[in-house]
Amino acid sequence: MENKELVKQMVDLQKTSFDNSFNMLVTLQDQMEKMVNTFVDQAPWLPAEGKKAFSNLITTYKKGREDLKKLVDDGYKKVDDYIGK
């Protein structure tokens, strides 16, 4: 039983570390999004297509990080279910 508990604690530590790192990444990306939006809004020389490209890029990054978070959370859930048996 001790080995099982030790493995569970290790997985919990890794999940907590990932969650904290991921939250830091989200904060940095959100801050960068604000900076890019400010730049794009203040750039009269940038055509509408360029502004749309920046908007699409930001949307793609957000979707990618949400997909990553979901995949990792699903993986940790599977590991937790396996350890719980």
FIKE-499268 format. One line per 2 residues: number of its first residue (from 1); for each residue x, y, z of N, C-alpha, C. Coordinates in nm, 4 decimals. Layout:
! residues N
NUM> X:Y:Z:X:Y:Z:X:Y:Z  ...
//
This chain:
! residues 85
1> 0.0810:-0.1201:0.0000:0.0000:0.0000:0.0000:0.0855:0.1268:0.0000  0.1997:0.1221:0.0612:0.2831:0.2417:0.0683:0.3294:0.2842:-0.0703
3> 0.3635:0.1885:-0.1543:0.4090:0.2214:-0.2895:0.2992:0.2920:-0.3680  0.1778:0.2430:-0.3542:0.0653:0.3029:-0.4247:0.0450:0.4480:-0.3795
5> 0.0533:0.4702:-0.2502:0.0370:0.6054:-0.1963:0.1512:0.6970:-0.2406  0.2710:0.6435:-0.2444:0.3867:0.7206:-0.2889:0.3713:0.7627:-0.4350
7> 0.3275:0.6710:-0.5195:0.3066:0.7020:-0.6610:0.1963:0.8070:-0.6752  0.0899:0.7923:-0.5979:-0.0193:0.8901:-0.6031:0.0301:1.0287:-0.5622
9> 0.1125:1.0370:-0.4599:0.1675:1.1655:-0.4172:0.2576:1.2252:-0.5246  0.3359:1.1407:-0.5905:0.4234:1.1895:-0.6977:0.3408:1.2445:-0.8141
11> 0.2363:1.1743:-0.8505:0.1503:1.2199:-0.9603:0.0810:1.3499:-0.9213  0.0347:1.3587:-0.7968:-0.0293:1.4821:-0.7505:0.0683:1.5995:-0.7538
13> 0.1927:1.5756:-0.7158:0.2945:1.6805:-0.7200:0.3186:1.7257:-0.8642  0.3290:1.6299:-0.9547:0.3506:1.6639:-1.0956:0.2318:1.7413:-1.1528
15> 0.1108:1.7002:-1.1154:-0.0087:1.7702:-1.1643:-0.0125:1.9122:-1.1096  0.0191:1.9295:-0.9833:0.0213:2.0630:-0.9248:0.1269:2.1501:-0.9916
17> 0.2432:2.0926:-1.0171:0.3489:2.1667:-1.0857:0.3053:2.2072:-1.2259  0.2432:2.1149:-1.2974:0.1943:2.1471:-1.4316:0.0890:2.2568:-1.4254
19> -0.0065:2.2436:-1.3339:-0.1127:2.3437:-1.3234:-0.0558:2.4822:-1.2942  0.0400:2.4900:-1.2025:0.1003:2.6194:-1.1702:0.1762:2.6762:-1.2900
21> 0.2515:2.5923:-1.3576:0.3254:2.6378:-1.4764:0.2304:2.6803:-1.5872  0.1253:2.6041:-1.6048:0.0274:2.6364:-1.7080:-0.0413:2.7691:-1.6782
23> -0.0776:2.7907:-1.5518:-0.1418:2.9165:-1.5143:-0.0480:3.0353:-1.5376  0.0818:3.0149:-1.5118:0.1791:3.1199:-1.5386:0.1842:3.1482:-1.6886
25> 0.1850:3.0431:-1.7690:0.1860:3.0577:-1.9139:0.0624:3.1336:-1.9622  -0.0525:3.1013:-1.9085:-0.1771:3.1688:-1.9466:-0.1683:3.3174:-1.9126
27> -0.1162:3.3481:-1.7960:-0.1017:3.4881:-1.7555:-0.0088:3.5629:-1.8503  0.1043:3.5007:-1.8841:0.1982:3.5649:-1.9762:0.1365:3.5836:-2.1154
29> 0.0660:3.4836:-2.1632:0.0045:3.4951:-2.2951:-0.1069:3.5999:-2.2961  -0.1832:3.6084:-2.1886:-0.2874:3.7108:-2.1811:-0.2266:3.8505:-2.1798
31> -0.1156:3.8656:-2.1088:-0.0475:3.9947:-2.1063:0.0072:4.0290:-2.2456  0.0632:3.9299:-2.3120:0.1142:3.9520:-2.4478:-0.0005:3.9873:-2.5429
33> -0.1152:3.9248:-2.5240:-0.2316:3.9559:-2.6067:-0.2705:4.1034:-2.5903  -0.2692:4.1515:-2.4685:-0.3012:4.2923:-2.4451:-0.2006:4.3831:-2.5151
35> -0.0720:4.3459:-2.5078:0.0309:4.4267:-2.5731:0.0125:4.4271:-2.7251  -0.0149:4.3111:-2.7820:-0.0338:4.3015:-2.9270:-0.1570:4.3806:-2.9697
37> -0.2644:4.3683:-2.8941:-0.3857:4.4422:-2.9289:-0.3619:4.5932:-2.9225  -0.2875:4.6387:-2.8228:-0.2540:4.7809:-2.8139:-0.1720:4.8235:-2.9342
39> -0.0727:4.7433:-2.9696:0.0107:4.7731:-3.0866:-0.0728:4.7785:-3.2142  -0.1571:4.6788:-3.2325:-0.2384:4.6704:-3.3547:-0.3364:4.7878:-3.3612
41> -0.3967:4.8219:-3.2495:-0.4919:4.9328:-3.2480:-0.4248:5.0667:-3.2790  -0.2980:5.0802:-3.2429:-0.2275:5.2071:-3.2623:-0.1454:5.2107:-3.3908
43> -0.1586:5.1107:-3.4742:-0.0802:5.1046:-3.5976:-0.1707:5.1368:-3.7172  -0.1761:5.2646:-3.7561:-0.2649:5.3007:-3.8673:-0.2168:5.2449:-4.0017
45> -0.0905:5.2110:-4.0127:-0.0352:5.1593:-4.1372:-0.0675:5.0122:-4.1590  -0.1169:4.9451:-4.0530:-0.1476:4.8019:-4.0635:-0.2859:4.7843:-4.1265
47> -0.2946:4.7141:-4.2395:-0.4253:4.6969:-4.3041:-0.5171:4.6063:-4.2218  -0.6425:4.6086:-4.2581:-0.7431:4.5297:-4.1857:-0.7108:4.3802:-4.1896
49> -0.6540:4.3342:-4.3024:-0.6175:4.1924:-4.3120:-0.5086:4.1568:-4.2108  -0.4158:4.2484:-4.1896:-0.3093:4.2258:-4.0908:-0.3648:4.2205:-3.9500
51> -0.4587:4.3096:-3.9204:-0.5215:4.3091:-3.7877:-0.5990:4.1794:-3.7658  -0.6647:4.1350:-3.8726:-0.7398:4.0091:-3.8625:-0.6441:3.8912:-3.8421
53> -0.5275:3.8962:-3.9059:-0.4286:3.7894:-3.8901:-0.3815:3.7809:-3.7455  -0.3561:3.8960:-3.6824:-0.3174:3.8955:-3.5406:-0.4287:3.8385:-3.4541
55> -0.5511:3.8764:-3.4850:-0.6665:3.8257:-3.4093:-0.6792:3.6743:-3.4240  -0.6607:3.6246:-3.5462:-0.6674:3.4797:-3.5704:-0.5548:3.4064:-3.4981
57> -0.4370:3.4671:-3.4960:-0.3231:3.4074:-3.4275:-0.3514:3.3931:-3.2779  -0.4056:3.4966:-3.2192:-0.4380:3.4935:-3.0761:-0.5440:3.3873:-3.0485
59> -0.6445:3.3807:-3.1341:-0.7501:3.2798:-3.1170:-0.6925:3.1385:-3.1280  -0.6005:3.1196:-3.2225:-0.5373:2.9889:-3.2405:-0.4551:2.9503:-3.1180
61> -0.3793:3.0449:-3.0639:-0.3010:3.0169:-2.9432:-0.3914:2.9783:-2.8264  -0.5006:3.0511:-2.8093:-0.5923:3.0208:-2.6989:-0.6531:2.8817:-2.7151
63> -0.6945:2.8481:-2.8363:-0.7520:2.7151:-2.8597:-0.6475:2.6068:-2.8345  -0.5250:2.6311:-2.8797:-0.4177:2.5343:-2.8584:-0.3890:2.5110:-2.7115
65> -0.3847:2.6175:-2.6343:-0.3553:2.5985:-2.4910:-0.4727:2.5331:-2.4186  -0.5972:2.5632:-2.4614:-0.7127:2.4953:-2.4017:-0.7107:2.3465:-2.4353
67> -0.6760:2.3130:-2.5596:-0.6664:2.1725:-2.6007:-0.5571:2.1005:-2.5222  -0.4426:2.1667:-2.5043:-0.3331:2.1081:-2.4271:-0.3770:2.0813:-2.2835
69> -0.4406:2.1786:-2.2224:-0.4858:2.1631:-2.0835:-0.5840:2.0459:-2.0714  -0.6756:2.0371:-2.1679:-0.7738:1.9281:-2.1639:-0.7046:1.7921:-2.1779
71> -0.6097:1.7817:-2.2699:-0.5381:1.6551:-2.2892:-0.4599:1.6149:-2.1642  -0.3914:1.7107:-2.1047:-0.3127:1.6798:-1.9848:-0.4047:1.6424:-1.8693
73> -0.5134:1.7164:-1.8514:-0.6081:1.6828:-1.7446:-0.6680:1.5440:-1.7646  -0.7008:1.5110:-1.8897:-0.7531:1.3765:-1.9185:-0.6485:1.2699:-1.8869
75> -0.5225:1.2979:-1.9200:-0.4144:1.2035:-1.8895:-0.3980:1.1822:-1.7397  -0.4006:1.2900:-1.6639:-0.3900:1.2769:-1.5179:-0.5102:1.2033:-1.4602
77> -0.6287:1.2243:-1.5193:-0.7469:1.1526:-1.4715:-0.7314:1.0023:-1.4968  -0.6792:0.9667:-1.6132:-0.6580:0.8250:-1.6444:-0.5567:0.7627:-1.5493
79> -0.4494:0.8354:-1.5221:-0.3488:0.7848:-1.4281:-0.4097:0.7703:-1.2896  -0.4880:0.8679:-1.2497:-0.5528:0.8633:-1.1179:-0.6498:0.7460:-1.1088
81> -0.7267:0.7221:-1.2158:-0.8176:0.6076:-1.2180:-0.7399:0.4769:-1.2096  -0.6276:0.4690:-1.2790:-0.5466:0.3478:-1.2780:-0.4869:0.3229:-1.1393
83> -0.4378:0.4280:-1.0773:-0.3781:0.4139:-0.9442:-0.4856:0.3793:-0.8409  -0.6046:0.4315:-0.8604:-0.7129:0.4104:-0.7649:-0.7630:0.2678:-0.7606
85> -0.7306:0.1863:-0.8624:-0.7803:0.0473:-0.8675:-0.7102:-0.0389:-0.7658
//
